[in-house]
Amino acid sequence: MTDSGDVAHDEEVDEAPDVLDVVVPRLLDGVRVDRAIAMLTGLTRSAASTLMSSGAVRLDGTAISKGSLVLEEGQRLEAALPPTAPDVVVAEPEVDVRVVLEDPEFVVVDKQPGLVVHPGAGHRDGTLVAGLLARYPELEDLGALEGSSPTRPGVVQRLDKGTSGVLVVARTPRAFTSLSAQLARRTVERRYIGMVEGHVPDDDGVVDAPIARSLRTPTKMAVRAGGRPARTAYHVVRRLDGPPRTLLALQLETGRTHQIRVHLAAIGRPIVNDPRYGRLREPRLEEGRVFLHAEVLGFDHPATGERVVVSSELPDDLAALLR
């Protein structure tokens, strides 16, 4: 990762914004788009205009950029709104936190699927951060650090709700600074195991394609010219039949939002059971559970400089699908 913007934005981040999706009622017939968005969301008209200029607003499926456009009853208005989150996180000792390595400088957890890392749009309670705060109260002090926030203290990388596996959370300012810098320098090793739809023809490959927010569907990411550089390397572990699928070992060389899922969907091989970028529902997996697991995490110890490598076995639900 080449810039500080990568810090705390690891692969499979569930950063989906709030979504406005309405059929224009009679009350809004003849009303300007920017004013209608402000009325429906509580945003200022200036903020609504900013959304439109970023391609986050669509009318009847077409992106619009002019706030002066007048709405007609029956049209479909869609917008990807800025995520909202509470100002603070309350410690929740009942949250299941699976610690695999505890160090005075950091803690490595094995995140189970269905657990959201930190509060955000639609997820205010029951997060991993809330569970960690109950065990490590000192994390609260990290929320004031540059690059952090009170809603994600110590978080330097994240995994999507439907993804499982290992991730590290800083416990000290030194660890937060060190781990963030390692992510920016691309020296953190992040290996995943994933299963995709169809057979991948080449045994090894790299998807090198920029990623940005989709112009067609603002709530999704997409490969798009002008996006941020992104590289994902893959190796075929096994090809399966009935239905045809491929098990892949995946290596992140950058860390964009939903990078693995977007890249594999872009080459026509979406992750199995991916509700956002895939096509087929896998009934043997819970809804929203993607076949993607953060298997190996490696980084330099923030205090000693020694290399730390932690791994996680494939969870039972994914292993059962292989069998």
WOZIQUI-V694609 format. One record per run of one state. SS is the DSSP state (h for helix, s for strand, l for the rest). FROM is the first residue (numbers start at 1). LEN is the number of residues. Records with the same first field share a line. If there is no record, write none. Layout:
# WOZIQUI-V694609
SS=FROM-LEN + FROM-LEN
This chain:
# WOZIQUI-V694609
l=1-3 + 7-11 + 24-2 + 29-3 + 42-3 + 54-3 + 60-2 + 64-6 + 71-5 + 82-17 + 103-3 + 112-8 + 121-2 + 124-4 + 136-1 + 145-10 + 156-8 + 171-2 + 186-3 + 198-6 + 209-2 + 214-7 + 224-4 + 229-2 + 241-4 + 253-6 + 267-4 + 272-20 + 301-6 + 312-4 + 323-1
h=4-3 + 26-3 + 33-9 + 45-9 + 128-8 + 137-8 + 173-13 + 259-8 + 316-7
s=18-6 + 32-1 + 57-3 + 62-2 + 70-1 + 76-6 + 99-4 + 106-6 + 120-1 + 123-1 + 155-1 + 164-7 + 189-9 + 204-5 + 211-3 + 221-3 + 228-1 + 231-10 + 245-8 + 271-1 + 292-9 + 307-5
